[in-house]
Amino acid sequence: MSKKVIVAMSGGVDSSTTAALLREQGYDVSGITMQLWDYADDETGCCSLSDVFDARQAANQIGIEHHVVNYKADFQKYVVSDFINKYYNGQTPNPCIMCNEYMKFDFLLKKSLELGADYLATGHYAKISKDDKGRIFLEKGVDKFKDQSYFLFTLKSKELSRLMFPLGEFSKPKVREISEGFNLSVANKKESQDVCFIAKDYRTFIEKNSIHFQPKGGVIKDVSGNILGEHEGIHNFTIGQRRKLGINSQEAMYVVNINFDNSDVIVGSETDLYSDTLYAKNLNWSMDRESILNLKLKAKVRYRSPESEVSIDFKNDGRLLVKFKKPQRALTPGQAIVFYKNEKVIGGGWIDQAI
């Protein structure tokens, strides 16, 4: 009897190709699409109504059942509210990781298992492997430009044992070629960009969708403490930001720090953005602490940043002290740091403080 696989179908080429591939390989496949957000007429995004239609059409072309589940309330609670709260607290959120952690690999995985599936499959560019000790690891996808392991660091072995990432072995161009071979209508569909539930400016989104909007206004200072201007809320800023600072300066200035306690926004030069040390919290590891300390790790602090050699120290307060061999640009509280040993994801957490 063939294994039953439910594929998370977003209406894009990756998840549609995943479903077609698995069906061709002999699995008992069905598709499921999440409705996550009520989009306005001028908004489009992942799991919008048009994407639900595309997912259903792809499922029909492949010849599999397709279901739609409504997770709008959960998405608001676990992803949108986190997005808004982090900006209010002077941090920069990563909603894609939160969506993966809660929506796909908690709620949707549980729903798939309840429906009798052996596995939930997605169109992520990543791989799953086992070592000679039987430990399950998340690994990078073979397409280094598309590799999405950074967004999946929160996955534990329990979830990984029930997941499939069929596209981890392919490049993006190859996936489009495979999709065309299946004659899927979404073969040439453009990829969604940026934050899926925001059509225009995130600041406007925050002000519109926060029930208790209370901007924390304050002053803008340089690194020496000189006041250069005022601002209407720390949610308008992120570390590394250069434009729309609201100050006049002869030289290029960047946001180098945001102080939630007093609402100060600190700006400085390009060189002031670099730091070699940070604290991370809310960590997830794929092996025990002793094994981790014996490894030479590399880490990346944003999706497109290169990996850099690091040393780590577990602190008594539950945080991790991370020192980089080379200074990193714009270490940003609220963003993820993910640790690698060659192709394997060893763990990750959230940047709490740059030093």
N, C-alpha and C positions, 0 to 999 in steps of 0.2 A: 504493500500500500504506500503510495507516494506521500511525502511529507506535505503538510498544509502550510503555506506561506501567505501571510497578508502583507501587501505592499502599501506603504504610505505614499499615496499619489497626490502630488501637489499641482498637477496639471502641466508640469514642465517636461522637458525632454529626458532628464536624468531618471526621474522616478518612473516615467512611462516605459523607458527602455529597460529599466530594472524588471518591471513586471513582465515585459515581453520575453526577456532573456530567461527568466525563471520558468515561465510557462514552457518555453522551447526545451528547457532542460528536464522537463517532466514533473515539475512540482505542481501540486494542487494550489493554484494561485487565485487570489481575489484581491481587489483593491479597496482602499479606504482613504477618504479625504476628510480633513478637519476643516470645519468652519470656525474661524477664530476671531474675526473682526467685522463690524458693520462698516463697510466702505461707503464714503460719500460718492456722489456722481463723478467728481473729478479725481477720485482716488483709485489706484490700483495697487495690488500687492499680493504676496503669497497667500493663497487660500481665499482670494476674493471670489465673487460669484462667477466671473469669467474663467477663473482657474478651476473652479469646481466643474464647470461645463467642459473645459478641456480635459480634465481628468476622466470624467464620465465618457467622453467621446473616445479617448484613448483606450479605456477599458473595453468599450464596445468593439473597437477595432481588433484588440487582442483576443477578445472572446472570453472575458472573465467577468465575474460579478463585481459590482461596485457599490460601496456603502458610503454614506456621508454622516459624520458625527458632529454634533454641536458642542464645542468647547469654548464658546465665547466668554463665559463667566470665569472659567479657569485661566484663560489667556489674559484677561483683564487683571486677575488677582496675582498671577505668578510672573507675568512678563511685562505688561504695560505699567502696572503699579510700581514694579521694581525699577523700570526705566525712568519713570518720573521721579521717584524718591531718590535715586542715586544722583540725578542732576540737581535736585534741591539740596543735596548734601555735599555738593562740590565735587562729585565723582562723575566719571564717564562710563555709562553702562555698556554691556554687550548683550543685547536682547537675543541674538541668535543662539548663544550658548544657553541662556535661560530657557528658550523655547525648546531646544533639544533636550535639556535635562528634564523639564517638567512635561511639556506637551507631547513630545514624540516618545521619549524613552521612560516615561512614567505612566501617564494616563493612556496613551495610545498603545503602548506595549501591553499594559494590563488588559485593555479592551480586546486586543488581538488574541491574547491567551484565553480570555473568557469566551471568545467566539470559536475556540477550538484549534487555534493556530499553533503550530510547532515553533514558528519563527515569525518575527516582524522584519521585513526588509525595507531599506530606504535607498535612495540614490546618492548617498554620500560617497565621496572619493576618499575612502579609508579602507583598511583591512583588519581582519581579526586573525590572530594566530595563537598557537599553544606551544609552550616550551617543553623540554624533556621532563619537567617536573609536573606537567599538567596544568600549569598556570596559563590563564587566558590573558592575552595582551591586545590592546588596540595598537595598530601600526599605521604608518603613513601610506597613502595611496601612491601608486607608481607614477602618476602624473604630478610632478613636484609643484607645478604652478597651480593645480587645482586641489591638491591635498587639503582635506578638511579635518584632519585629526585634531587640530588646534581647538575646533569648536566642540569636540566630543570628549574632552578630558575628564568630564564628570562621570563617564560610564564606568561602572564596576563590573567585576567578572560575572556577577549574577545576571546583569542585563546583557552583557556581551555573549553569554552562552545561548541567548535566545534571539540574537540579531544576525542579520546577513547584510553585507555591503558588497553586492556583486560588481559594482563599478570600480572597486579599488584596484582592479587589475588593468584598467583601461585608461587611455588618455581621453580628454574631452572631444577632440576631433574624431577619435575612433568611436565614441559613443554616438555622436551625430551620424556617423556612417552606418552604424548598426541600426539606429533608429530609422534611417532612410530605407535600409534593407527590409525592415518590418512595415514599411509604408505608413508610419505613424504621422498623423496630421501635425503633431507638435515637433517634428524633427528639426525644423528651422526656427522654432520659437526663441525669442530673445530671453536671456537670463534676467531674473529680477535683480535689482541693484539696491545697495544701501539697506536701510531698515524697512522691512516689508510693509509695516503698517503706517508708515509716514510717507505721504506723497510729496510734500514740499519741505517746509522748514520745521525742525524738531522743536524749536522754541515756541512757535505758534501751536504746535501739537500739544505741548506740555500745558500751556496756558488754557487751551480749549478743553482738555480732557482731565484736568485736575480739579476735583470737586472743591478742595480747600486751597485754592491758589493764593499763596502768600509769598511773593518774591522777597528774597533777602538782599536788599540793596546795601551798598557799601561804597568803599573807595578803592581806587586803583593806585597801587604804589609801585615804585621801582624797587630793585633788590636792596637799595640803601635805605629804604623807608620813606623816600620823598613821595608826597601825594601828587599824582599826575592828573587825577580826574575822579569822577564818580560813576557808578554803574547802577542799573535797576534790578539786578538779581544775579547771583552766582550761577544760576542755571543757564545763563547766556554764555558761559565760558567753559573751555576744556583745555587741559595742559597741551602746550604746543601751538595753540591758536594764535594766528597773526592778524587776521582781518577782523573788522568790526569790533575793535577794542574801545573805541570812543575816546581816544587820546590823540594829541598831536605830538609827533616825535620826528626828529631829523633822521633817526636810524630805525631800522626794522626792530620791532619789539614783539616779544612772544609771551604768552601766559606761561609762567614757570611754576606757579603755586596758587592754590585756592584754599583759603582758610575759612572753613565752615563756622568756626566759633565766633569770629568777628566780621565775617563777610568780606574780608580783604582779598582782592585779586592782585597777585604780585606778577609784574612783568619784568622781563630782562632781555638780554641779547641771546643770540643763537647758542653761544657757549654755555650760558646759564641753564640750558635745557638738559645738559648731559649729567648723568649720575651713574655710579657703578654699584649702588647698594639699594636694596628695598626689603621691606617686610611683606610677606604674603600670608593670607589666612584662608580658612575654609578649604583645607587641602584634601585632595583625593589621590591615593597612591595605588599602584598595581602590585606592590610587593612590600615586605616588611622594612622597618626603618634601618635595621642593621645592613640588609642587602643594599639598600639605597645609598648608604654612606660609603659603601665600597665601590660605587660606580663613579666614573667620570662623566658628568652630565653636561648637556647643553640645554639652553632654554630660549624661548622666544616670547616676547611680550606683546605682540599683536600678530594678526593673521599673516600679513605680508612682510613682517620683519624677518631678517635672517636669524638663525640660531647663533647663540654665543656661549662660550664656555663659562661655567659657573661653579662656585663652591657654595655649599648650603650648611646651615646650622639650625637644628631644631631647638626652639626656645621654650622656656617653661610656661609661657602664657599661651601656648598652642600655635603661635605664629612661626613662620620660617624666615630666617635671615638669609638673604640671597646676595652673594657678591659676584659681580661679573668681571671677567678678565679684562674686557674692554668696556668703557663707559657707553651707556645706552641713551638714546635720545628720547626725551619726553616720556619717562616712566609715569604711568597715569593710574592713580587709584580708581578702582572700579573695573579695570581691565584685567584680563586673565594672563597668567604666566604659566606656560606649559613646558614640562621637562622631558627631554628625549635622551635615549641611549641608542645611537644609530637610528634604526627605523622604528623602534618601539617607543610608545608613550609610557613613561615611567610614572607620571603624575602631573598634577597641576593645582592651581589655586587662584586666588584673587588678590591683586595688588592692593595692599592696605596703606602703605606709606613709602615714599621714595626718600632717600637720605642723600 
